[in-house]
């Protein structure tokens, strides 16, 4: 049995999407916005934003919840699974970027894609797309100081 475990295939790691790969998909946005490549670009950026805000909201609520009184299972479920708009806004500030409510996704994507194009022509073309998207969002959509 131990020999079988030692011979098992190694765990696969997630392949990191590069700036060049994402920029190649995003290059199709203008000519074929409904095409698979353009949609890949759009949904990657949208998913990045959703993931960042959702993760930060859960972290924020968890930290705040730990400092609060003991709560029932139902109270904890409501607090951790249904963050309010205000909580999502506070969580976005943890991510270092804030997107206004009426801001269309196309405007956000245009800003990020512009940065990807610049990075793709330089030494950063092989760097992780996630890092480039994150820096772009922080640069173009900073949170206002309260």
N, C-alpha and C positions, 0 to 999 in steps of 0.2 A: 504494500500500500504506500509506504514512504517513497519507494522508487517511482511509483506512478505520479505522485505529487511533484517530485523533483523533475520529472520529464514533461510536466504540463507546460503548455505554451505561456510565455510571459504575458503579463497584462498589457493591453494596448493603451497607449496614451492618446489623448485627443490631439489631432493635428492642428497646429496653430495656423490660422489664416494670416497671410502676409499683407502688408500694405499694397504690394504689387497685385496680388490676386484680387483683393477687394476693389482696387482702382480699375482693374480690367472689367469687372462686372459693372461698376458704376459708369464706365465710359459709354454704356449703351442707354443711359437714362434719357438723353435728348432725342436720339433717333428712334428708339423703340421702348417707350416708358412702360408698356404693358408686357414686354418680353420677359423671358425667364431671367436673363442677366440683370436687367434693370430692377426687377422685383426682388432678386436676391440682394442687391445693394440696398434697396429701400428697406426691406424687412430686417436685414442685418443691423442697420443703424437704429431702426425702431425697436428691435429686440434688445439692443444694447441699452438704450434709454430705459425701456420698461424694466429690464433686469436690474439696472443700477438703482432705480428708484424703489422697486419692490424690495430688493435686498436691504437697502439702507432703511426703509420703513420698518422692516421686521427687526433689524438690529436695534434701531432706535426704540421701538416699542418694547423689545425684550429688556433693554437696559432700564428703561423707565419702569417697566413692570416689576423688575427685581427689587426696585427701591420702594415699591408700594406695599400696601398691606396684603395679607393673604386674600386671595379672591377665589370665587367658585370656578368650577370648570367652565360653565357657560360664560361668565364674565371674561375669563382668560381667552376663551375661544373667540368671542366677539372682538376683544381688544387686539388679538394677534392676527386674526384672519380678515378683518374688515377695517383696514386703516382708513380714516376719514381723509377728505381733501386737504384739510389743514395739516394732518400728519404726513401725507405724501409730500406736501410742499416743504415742510421742515426736513423731511428725509432727503429731498432733492438737494438741499443745501449741504448735507453731509457729503454728497457726491461731488460737490464743487461746481456744479452747473445748475442753472435754474431756467426752465422754459416757461414763458408766459402762457396763460390759458388759451388765448386766441391765436397763438403762434402756429401756423400751418406746418405740418411735417415736411412739406416740400422746401420750406425756407431753411429748416434745420439741415435737411439732407444736402441742399445746395452748398451750405457753408462747409459741411464736413467733406463733401466731395471735392470742393476747391482745395482744401488742405491735402487731401489724399493725392490729388494730381501733382501738387508741388513735391510732396514726399516721394512719390513714385519715380520722379526724375532724378533723385539723388541717392545718397548712400543709405537712406532709410527705407528703401523699397522692400527690403527683406525683413524689416522689423514687424512685430505683431500688429495687425490691424486694430486690435482692441485698444492698444496703447495710443495709437494715432487718433482713433475716434474719441477716446476719453480726453486727450489733450485738446482736440479741436473743440469739443463741447465746452470745456472749461474756458478756452480762449474767447469763443464767440458768444457764450451765454453765461457770463459770470453772475453770481448771486449778488444782490444789492446788500450792502451792510445795513444791519438793523440798528 
